[in-house]
Amino acid sequence: MHISSEEIAEMKEQSDEFMILRKNLHISFDVILGKGVSSTVYKGHLLGTAPLHEQLQNMRTEKFVDCDVAVKAANRFGQSEVEELFKEIQAMKLIEYHENVVCLLGWAFHHEALCLVLEIAEKDLLHYVTEFRETLQDIIPYDNFLSILSQITKDFGLCSSCDQTFSNQSSWTQKLPIKWLALESLTKRMFSEKSDVWSFGVLMYEMLSFGQIPYASMNNDELLVFLQSNGRLERPVNMTEELCEIMYSCWIKDMEKRPNFAQLQEKFDSF
């Protein structure tokens, strides 16, 4: 879907209550917290009160005053990047504050480039699970892993209930995380709750393999052939039979036969 310049201006107007004045945001461009194909995240410092706290005025967000932040900026900045960032702002505003989601504190312009100002996370999930690679089997906190996976199914379930659209013919000019995409997303450019379920299955693999890269030895063309011929990731050594069954159910070729997030939540709650 293409968004016109007028629609971008309207989204900006709707987001103005989350705007941070440039003088209140210091960005340390020499401190990179993360970098992807489309954007880079820098460390920053916010002076004063974050717009999120000004809007919510509750105890959970009062820590967002004169605080370190993460600043996300697009690696290139054309109209499509503006569209994506403002859509991200609108989506994150709906979430407001959630203890398991990095929240949007506000947004700002830096030299006319749009930046998202986010809560800074001490540790992401990938770094958390990789710490257990050398840990003895009997002291790995599998209950924590299950709790995290259960919470993710609940949060995705809420997102799905907010958007009943079955599929989205996404612009294929966007850079997408190929190895996490469902087969129908790769072949038909279709995105839905069931394609998110496929991606959740890949997340399960990453967690229970303690951060192994999925399909590490394959390029994108090889991956597509592998998936079309019903190839799937191997079961991690530490994964139980019950969890393995759930993981493989997320990768059923026929999306109609995959569970939805409500059904996944029931399965995790039963453990």
Secondary structure, DSSP 4 states (H G I P E B T S, - for coil): ----HHHHHHHHHHTGGGB--GGGEEEEEEEEEEE-SSEEEEEEEEEEE-HHHHHH-SGGGTT-EEEEEEEEEESS-SHHHHHHHHHHHHHHHHH--BTTBPPEEEEEEETTEEEEEEEPPSS-HHHHHHTTTTS-GGGS-HHHHHHHHHHHHHHHHHHHHH---------TTS---GGGS-HHHHHH---SHHHHHHHHHHHHHHHHTTSPPTTTT--HHHHHHHHHTT--PPPPTT--HHHHHHHHHTT-SSGGGS--HHHHHHHHHT-
